């Protein structure tokens, strides 16, 4: 007979935990938060120490009734929500609603959902941590005060349905500031000279460095001509050869932000998708056999790279058995602790390194397996010996001009046997130079001057934006994914070729915010607010004081904006198309999934249609239609005939407007991660480089 009720957030988590606890426990799910501030009003009494008014979330009445009925039938209730601020707040709301005695240790927390971790956690229940609860309350109230005070002004002055959140506004401003940098960027000319040289029958490349010991930048074609004059008919002599041995350390195990960044780079996952799949891996997957449902990774909302001694030992044993003595660490690697890291949990790691991706792949979906493999490999590599690289730098002189060549090769792979961290700009392959000796005269095969122009800073990808937010101290691990989703849903930014670009609406909102609410957009101010919330969590600062210090000046700015902000009229951009239903001009509108065409006669005429992007290629299937760029339900670009559904031609690869010179079939642009873009035939083995 069950005499203990355990409440968690999700059914999947309840199923996994219930299996470990046995028949004396009933495990039920609250389905996330059960109470919140009302949507219809601010719900915060600023005159009474920011007292919040909580109500039952719509649709949660039956859930709460079921939990209350279950609580009446047992002797003990434990609250086992996630081990973070949100989880602590859920536990507190449940305790209040169920009338539990909070002087008793009701709270159970664990960093991983495995049999040993669950049983150990239930041996050590604790009291609800009101510092954590108050930190969550303070953030929720702070965001409510900002959103519910600024948004009505924007509704009135700009357009209905707008909002201005605290973290989302800073995020949009970062994107807009980057766009302004790009627009204001003035390219500067520079040149490089590459020399193809031969040593012992092997060709390698050296690049112009300067004159003597001085590094020189080539800024014009005249500079290049001067170099060519100096080296004309001069031998290329090896002046200096420098050889070194360099150690390369692995990346630290994942924290929330680095997982989101690497999943974006290597798996092409959006941040929201990464967190959803990580949640599934954490809560439990049925892997068959005796184990059944088990949590595969530790808690995925963390800013700590710390690893438990148990996990370190398990990894060491696995590495020793799999790779040998040379690959293990003689002593644990100490990861640098990130500034402002709470260090409440371990890093994200597999709950058991012996549960390899290949062994459990049959139980996982494709995306679950890809993310689990990424986490598993990253963790294992972080516990392995450093790689050792042989590096070589060669200075070559011709007529007083110095060319320099560098290269390296792997002497001992170490952690690189398992995993190498990606980067936003692509990973360059390691190269090594042929045998070269000082004093050696090299054969010059080719001198290639190239003109370049400096490039503006790149637009933000999701990975780069998350990294920037983290570095600036904006938001916390749990906020990145919802923030990026929100700014897109509101129509303030859009994704173009996986890069964020601001919309006209976003620029209008930020311009108004810069004038009337500059502190909301100030990076240092926002980061300071985050630090204040962290201080509340640590019990250093009172949460009411944090809110009061913000609200005093903010209320004045709200009153000023209500009086002084002028109405902004956003005119729809006219297209060159007319509505086929009523003849009115079609205008461009911005919806949740990007721009579309709508009739300017709305609401009398509600005709809309997608924007068609021609690529200038005739359909190879029906030979009468044209190929257009389209988007799948998951926003992936593909190409199809504009006569669909009469013609069903589709292609993931972009067709080009010339036939294969070998067989006359269609050529397409094929994108490959390492080789870049190639042009290939869809029928034969013809292939060429895209820029040839």
N, C-alpha and C positions, 0 to 999 in steps of 0.2 A: 504494500500500500504506500503510495507516494505521500510524503509529508513535507516536501520542500519544493517551492516554485522558484524557477530561475527565469528571468526575463532578459532577453537579448533583443537586438534590432531586427534581424532578418530570419525568415524561415530556414534558409540554407545554413546559417550559423546555428540555429536551434537544433536542426537535425544532426549536425556534426557533434555538438556538445552533448546532446541528449544521449547519443550512443556511448560516450565515455562515462557519463555519470550514473547510468543504470536506472533501474525501476523505481528507486526511492525519490527520484527527482522528476518533476514536470518542467519541461523547457518550452516556453512560449515566446513569440516575437511581438514586439511593439510596433513593428513596421516603421522604424525611424522615430522622429520626433512625434510627440502626442499633443503638445501644447505649444502655442506661439502667440506672438502679438497679432491683433486683428488686422485683416487686410483693409477694412473699411475706414479705419482711423489710425492716427499715430500710435495710440495705445501706450503712451508714456506721459506721466504727470511730472512735468519739469519743475513744478512748484513744491513737490513732495519728494525731494531727493531722487528724482528720475524713477519713480515707482512704476514698474511695468504692469500692464493689464494683460494677463495671459488668458486665452480661451482655448477650448478644445479645437484642434484642427479639423476642418470639415472632412467627414468620412472616417474619422477615428473613433466615433462614439461606440460602435459595436466592438472594436478592438479593446477599448478601455473597459467596457462592460464585461467582456470575456476574461480580461485580466483580473478585474475586481472579484468576479465570481470564483475564479481559481484561487485567488489569494485568501478567500474566506475559508477554504477547505484544507489549508495546509498550516503547519506550525511555523514555518520559516519562509521568508521571501528574500532572494538574493537578486541584485541588479547587476547584470553583466554586460552592459553596453560597452562600446569601443573605448579603448584607453586614451581618450583625448578630451579636450574641452567640450566638444559636442556630446560625446558619450556621457561625460559627467553631468551635463545639463539634462540629458534625457533621463538619467537615473534619478536626479533630484526632482524633476517634474513627476515621474512615476511615483516616487516615494510620497510626495505631497498628495497626489490624487488618490493613492491607495491608503493613505493614512498610516503609513509605516512609521515606526519609532526611529527617528534618525540619530538618536543617541546610541543606537546599536550598530555594530559593523555589518552593513548591508551590501557593501560594494565589493565586487569581485572583478579584478582586472588581470588580463594576460596578454602577452605580446604575440603569442602564437597559439593556434588551435590544434594542439596535439594532445594525446592522452596524458603524457607526463605533465605538460604545462597546465592543463585544465585541472588535474587532480591536485597539483601543488598550489594553484591559485585558490582553490576552495578551502585549503587548509589555513589560508591567511586572509580572510575577508577584512576589509577596513571600513572606516567611516566615509561618508560622502565628503569629498574635498570641496569645501565651499569657495576656496580661492580659485579653483578651476571653474566652478559654476559661475562665480562672479565675473571672471575674465570673459566667459562666453556671453553672459548677460550684457556686460559692458560693450562688447563688440556688436552684439545684436541691436542694442539700443542706440549706439553711436551711428550705425548704418541706417537705422530707422529714422533718426533725427535728420540726418543728411538727406536721405531719399525723400521723406515725406514733407520736408520743408522746401527743398529746391524744385522737386518735380512739378508741383502745382503751378509754380511760377513759369516753368518752361511750357506747361500745357497752355497757359494763358497767353504767353508772349510769343511762342513759336508754333507748336503743334500738339494736339492731344496725343496721349499715349507715350510721351517721352519720360525719361527718368534720368537721374544723375546720382549714381552711387559713389561712395567714397573711394574705394580702390579702383572701380571701373573707370572713373573719370581720369585718374592718374595714368591708367593704362592707355586710354585713348589719346591722352596728351603726348605720351611717349611716341606713339605711332605717328601722330601729326607732326611733332617736332622732328622726327626722322625724315618725314616727307618734305618738310621745309628745308632741312639740310640738303636733301637731294636736289630740290629745285634751285637752291641758291649756290649749289656747287659749281665752281669754275674749274674745268679740267686744265691740267698743266702737262705740257709736252715733256716726254723724256724718251731716251733711246737706250737700247741695250745692244751689245755685240756678242754674239756667240761664235766661238771658234771650235770647229771640228778638228780634233787632233788624233794622231795615231801613235800608240806605244806598244811595241812588241806585237804588232799585227792587229791590235784591238783599238777600236775607235771609242773616244769619249769626248765630252763637251766641257769646255772651260769658258767662263764669262768674263768680260772686261771688268776689272776691279779699279784700276787707277794708275798713277805714276809713282814708281818707287814704293814708299810705305803709305802714301796718301791715297785715300779712297776718293774717287772723283765721280760726280754725277754727270751724265751726258744729257744736256737739255735741248740740243738742237742738232740739225744735220751737219752744221759747220763743226760742231764738237766731234762728230763721228769722222768727218773728213780729216781732222787733225790727227786722230788716232791712226787712221789708215796711212797717212803720210809718214808717221813715225815708225810704223812696223813694216813699211814697204821693203821687200827684199831682205828683211831681218830674220835670223833663225829664232825658233821658239825653243828656249832653253829652260829646263826645270831649275828654278832658283831655290825653292825650299819645299821639303816634304815633311808634313807633320802628321804623325800617327798617334792616336790615343785609343784608350779603352774606356768606354762610357757605359755606365749603368742606367737602365731605364726601369722605373718603378711602375707597378700597375695602378690603375685608377682605384680610388676607394670604393667600397661596396655602395650600393645605391642608397640615396635618400630620396624623398618624394620628387624634388625638382630635377635631380639628375636622372631619375628613372623616366620622367616625362620627356626630358630632352633627348635621351638616348633612344627611347621608343619612337620618337618623332624622326630621328636621323636614320635609324637602322630598319625600323618596321613600318615607317610612314603612318604611325598612329597619331590621331589627335589626342590632346591631353585628356579630354573627357573619356575617350575610349580606353586609354591606358589605365585610368583610375577605376573604371568599371570592371575591366578584366582582372586587375590586381585585387579588387574587392572579392571577386569570385574565387580567385586562388587562395586568398586569405581565409575566407569563410568555410571552405571545404569542398573538395572534389572526391567523388567515389572512385578510388583507384583499384577496386576489386580485392579479391583475396581476403586475408584476415584483417587488413587495415580498414577496408571500406572507405567511408567518407573521412577525409583528413585535410586539415589546412596545409597547403603546400608552401606558403611563404609567411614570413612574419608580418606584423602590422605595417601597412603601406603608407601611413601618414606620419612621417618622421623627418627630423632634420639632423639626426645623429648618425655618425659612421661607426659607432661603437659596436663591437662584436663580443658576444659572451665567450667565456673561456671554454665552455662545453662545445660550442659551435667551432671554435678555433681548433680544438683537439680533434673533433670529428673530421674536419677538413684536412688537417695534417695527416691523419691516418689514411684518408682516402688518397691524398696526393702521393704519399709514400708508396702505397700499394699500386697505384695506377701509373705513376711517372718515375718513381725512384727517389733515392736519397738526395740527389742534386737539386731537386725541385722543391724541397720543403724549406720552410723558414727555420733558422736556428733559434730565433726568438721572435715573439709576436711583433708584427709591424704596427707602429703607433701612427694612426692617422691624425692629421692636424684637425683640431676642433674648430668648426666654423663659428665665426663671431655671431652672437645672438642665438646660437643653437640651444634648444631646450634640453637636449640629451635625455629626454624622458624614456625613450625606447631605443632598442637596437636599430642598426641599419636594416634595410630590406634585404632579406636573405632567404634561401630555402630552409624550411624547418628541418630538413635532413638532407645533407649533401649526397648521401648514398642513394637518395631517390632521384636518379638521373632522368633527364628529359627523355632519353630514348626508351627507358624502361616503362615510363608511364604515358607515352605519347598516344597510345590507343584509347586512353580515358579522357583525353583533352581535345577540345576543338582546335582548329588550326591556329586561331589567334591566341588562345590560352597557352598552347604549346610554345609559340614563338616568344611570348612575353616571359613564360616560365624559363625557357632556355636562356634568354637574355639575363634574367636575374641570377640563375644558377651559375652561368659562366662568369659573370662579373664577380660574384662572391668568391667562387673558387680561385679565380685569377688573383684576387686581392690577397689571398692567403698563400700565394706561391712565391718562389724566389724571384728576384729581379732578373730581367734580361740583361745580357752583356753584348754590347755592340762594338765592333772595331770601326773606328772612324779615320778618315784620311783627308787632309787638306793639302792641296798642291798649288804653289805659286809658280807661274810660268812667265818668263820675261822675253819680250821682243822689242828691241829698240827703246828700252826704258819704260815700255808699257807692260803692266802686270795683268795677266789673266788668272783667274782662280777657279779651280775645280774642287768640289767636295763630294764625298761619298761615304757610305757606311754599309756594313753587312752584319748580319746577326752571327755572333760567335757562340752564344748560348741563349736559346729562346726563352727559358724561364716561363713566366706567366703568359708570354705571347703564344705559347703552345695551345692555350685555351681561348684567350680573348684579348682584343685590342680595342681601346676606346675610340669611338668615332669623333668627328668634329663637324662643325657647320660648313666648313669650306672644302670638305673632301680630304681623304687621307692620302698623302703622297707615299708612293712605294719607296722602300729603301733601295738605294743603288750603290754599287761599289766600283772603284776605279781599277784599271789594270795595273800590273806591277810598274812602278815608276821610281827612278832613282834621281837624286840631285845631280845636276850637271848634264843630264841626258838631253840630247837634242831631239825634238819631236817633229814629226812630219805634219804640216798644216794641210788639211784637206779642203777646208771651206771657212770663210769668214762671212757671217750673216748679220748685217745690221737690221734692227727692228725698231720701228717707231711705236711708241705707246702714249697713252694719255691716262693720267690718274683717274680713278673711278670714285664716284660718290659712295658714301657708306651704304651697305645693302639694306633693303627693307627688312623688317622683322619677320622671321619665320616663327612658328609657335615655340620651337626649341630656344631660339635666340631671345625671344621676348620673356619666356619663363626665367631664363638665366639672368636677364637684366633686372627683372622684378626682384629676384632673389638677392642679387648683388646690392640693389638699392635698399633692401629691407622693406619692400612694399608687399603687403599680404603675408600669408604664411602657407605651409604646404597644402592645407586643405582648401585654400582659396583660389589657387591658380586656374584650375580647370573651369570652375563655374564663372570666374571673371572673364575668361576668354570667350566662353559660350555667350555670356550676357551681352558683351559689347558688339558681337555679331548679330544677335537676335534683335537688338535695338536699332540696327541699321547704322551704327556709328562708324564701323569699319567693315571691310570686306576682304575676303581672301582671293588674291589673284596669283595664279601660279605658285601657290603655297606661301605667299607673302602677304602681310597685312598692308592694306592701303586704306586711308581715311576716306569716308564719303563726304559729300557736301554737308549733309546733316551733322555729321560728327564734327566737322570744322566749325559750323555755326554754334553748336552747343559749347565747344571748348573755348571759342572766342568770347562768348557771353560769360562763361565760368571764369576765364582769366580776368575779366573786368570786375565781376561782382563777388566771386568767391575764390580769390587767388590762393588762399591757404589750402583749400581742398586739392588744388592741383600741384602744390608745392611738394616735391619729393621728400625733402628733409622733414617737413611738417608731418607728412603721412608716415614716414619711417619712425618719427618720434612718437606718434600715436601708437604704432605697433609695439614699440618698446614699453610704452606705458601700460598696454594690455598685458605684456609679458610680466611686468612688475606686479600687476594685480594677481596673475597666476602664481607668482612666487611668494605672494603674501607680503610684499614690500609696500605696496601702495593700495589705498582704499579706492574701490571702483567708482564710487560717487565723485570723488575728487578729480579723477581722470575725466569724467564726463563734464563736470562743472567747469574745469579749466578750458575745455573746448567750447562749451555751449554759450558762455558769457559773450564772447565776441561774435560767435556765429549767429546768434539771434539778432544782433544789430545789423549784420550784413543781409540777413533775410528780409528784415523790415525795409532796408535801403533798396534792395533789389525789387521788391514788390512795388515800390513807388517810382523808381528811376529807370528800370529796364524797359526799353522800347520794344514794341511788337516787331517781329521779324517775319516778313512774307517770303516763303520759299516757293518760287515759281518752278513749275515743272518744265523740264527741258523738252522742247518740241522735236519730234522726229520728222523725217521727210516722207513718212507714210500716212495715208488716210485710212480711217476706219472703214472696213468693207461692209459694215452694217448700216452706219448712218452718215458716212462721209466726213465726219469731223477729223481733225488732226489727232494722230496718236502721239502720246507723250511718254517720256521715260519715267517709270516709277521704281522705287527701291523696295523690294520685299525681303522676306526672310532668306530666300535663296538667291538673292542678287537682283539685278535690274530686269525689268520686263516692260512691255509696251501696254499702255492702257488708253482707252478712248478719253479724249478731253471733254466729251459730253457727259461724263459721269455726274450725277447718278441716273440720268435719263437713259444712257447707254452704258452697259457694264462689260463691254467687249474688252478682252485682254488677250495677249499672245506673247509667246517667248521671243526673245531677240535672236535672230538667226545670224550666225557668223559664217559667211562664205569663205572658203579657202582657195578658190580659184581652180578647182579640179573637177573635171567631168566624171560622173559616176561610171566606173568600169563595168558595172553589172547591167544597168539598163541603157547606158550610153545617151540618155536624154536628160536625166536629172543632174544636179550638182551636189558635190559633197559639202556638207556643213558640219560645223563643230557643235557637238551636243554634250549634255551632262547626264550622268547616271543618277539614280536616287541617292547615291553616296557621294555625289559631286565629283565623280571621276570623269575626266574628259574623254569622249570617244568621237568617232566620225561616222556619219551615215548619210544616206541619200535624202535629198529634200522632198522626194516623192513618196516617202514612207507614208502609209503602209503598202502602197502599190509596189514599191521596190524595197526589199529588206536588206540591202547592203549595209554592213557595219564593220568598223575596224577600230581597234584600240590604238593602232599606230597611225600616224598622220600620213595620208597619201600625198605624193608630190606630182606636179603637173608635167611629167615627162615619162615615157615608157622605158622599160628595161632595154638597154642597148643589145642585150644578148638574146632575149626571147620575146620582147615587146609587151610583157605583162606589167602590172602596176608596181611602181616603186613606192616604198614607205620609209619614213624616218623611224628607226628603231633606237630607243633609248636604253643604254646599258650603263650600270653604275660605274664600272671601272673604265670601259672603253669610250664612254661618252655617247654621242649621237652618230649613228652610221646610217647610210642609205642602203636598203636591201630590197631584193626582188621577192615578191610574194609567191613566185612560181619556181624560180631556179636558184642557183647558188651565187648569183651576182651580188657583189657588195662593194661599197666605196665609202670613203670618209665623207661626212656631211659637208665639210668646207672645201672639198676638192672640186 
